[in-house]
């Protein structure tokens, strides 16, 4: 089940679960020490893919409105649910939400470089050279509103 809520609509337990999984993936797994929970978390939509039977978090992303475009990030699949196609399911839900709620706006992301093919399968085009962000290779990618 896909669940999308603003930060102030989440229960404290839901928010802690999100932050625990994000920290586990982006700080611990990737050994990348940075301020993972940030000010964008106050003003974003949290997209959760939940297990239909247990309501357990399986995959997650957040969506943010920026000046002139929309972005999303912190895309993750909980480790024990990987290799089941949930990333594609999550990203489809993210893009459907953006199309419905931010019509006519392009989507720009900072993608980890090893995921350019994955995002490319949804129509994203690489718009920058690869660069290091927190010591992890990234690149800018864009999906025009017409292609969502």
N, C-alpha and C positions, 0 to 999 in steps of 0.2 A: 504494500500500500504506500502511495506517495502522500506525504503530509508537508504542507508549506505554511510556515508561520513567520510573522515578524518576531523580533526578539522579545518584546513585551507580552506576546501571546504564549510564549513557552512557559512551562512550569519550571521551577528551579531544578527539579530532577532531570527534565529534558535538556536543559541548558548545560548542566554539569556533564551529562552523558556525551553531548556533542563536544564539549571542550576536552573531556578525557580522551575521546577517540582522535580528535584532531591533534592533540599533543602527542599521543602514542605514535601516530603516523608521521607527522611533519617535524617533530622534535626528536623523539626517541629513535624510531626506525631509520629516519634519514640523517641521524646525528647532525642536526642543524639547529643551532641554538640562536633563537631569535624570539621577539615578542609575538608569539603565535596568536594570542587573544589580543585584539586591537580595537581601536575606536570604531572601525567599520562594523563591528559586531553590534553596536548600538542601533544601527540604521539599516539593517539588511533583512533579507528574507532567507530563512533557513529551510532548505529542501532536504527532507529525510525520506529515505526508502526504508520502511519498517516491515518486519516479518508479520504476515497476516495473522498468524496464530498467537505469537508471543509478544508482539509489539516491540520487539528488539530492533535496535538500530542496525541496519545492514549497509547503508551507503548514505553519503551526505555531500552537500555543497551549499554555498551561500551565494546569493545574488545581490548586487548593489547597483543603484542608479548613480551615475557619475555625470559630469557636465558634458552633455551631447552624446552620450553612449551608455550602454549597460555593460556590466562585467559580472563574472562569477569566478569563484575560486574555492580553495580548500576542498577540492573534489577528492573524495576518498571512498574506498570500499573497505569495510571492517575486515581484518585479516582472515577470519574464518569463513567469510562469504566470498572470497575472491575466486576468480576463474569460473564464474557462473553467468557472466554477461550482465551483471548488475550495473557496471559502469555505463554501459550503453543505455540501459533502462533509465538510470538516473539522469544522464545527459539529455535524453529525449524529453524527460519531464521538465528539466531546467529550461530547455529551449521553447517548449510549449508554453510555459509560464511567462517567459520573456515576450514571446509573440503576442500573447493575450493581454499582458499588462503594460507593455512598453512598445506599442505598435510603431513601426517606422523607425525604430532606433537600431543602429548597428550594435554588435556585440564585440567587445575587445577583451582579450585575455592575455595574461602572462602564463604561458604554458611551459611545463618542464619539457626540455628539448626531446626527450625520448618518447613523448606523447604526441608529437606533431602528426603522426599518421592516424592515431586515434581521433584527434580533433578534426583532422582533414577529412575523415570519413563522414563528418557532419557538415562539411562545406567550408570549414575554416581555412583561411589562407595565411601562410606565414608572412609577416610584414616587417620583420627585422632580422638582423643577424643574431646568432646565438650569443648570449652574454651570461655572465655569472650573477645570480641573485642568491645571496646567502650561501655562496659556494656551490650552487647547483645550477647546471646549464639550463637556461630558459630562452624563450623567444616570444615576441609579440605575435599574436594571431588575431585575425578579424573575420567576422561573419557579417555580411551586409544584411540589412533588414529585408531586402528582397529575396534573400536565400534562406530565411528562417522557415 
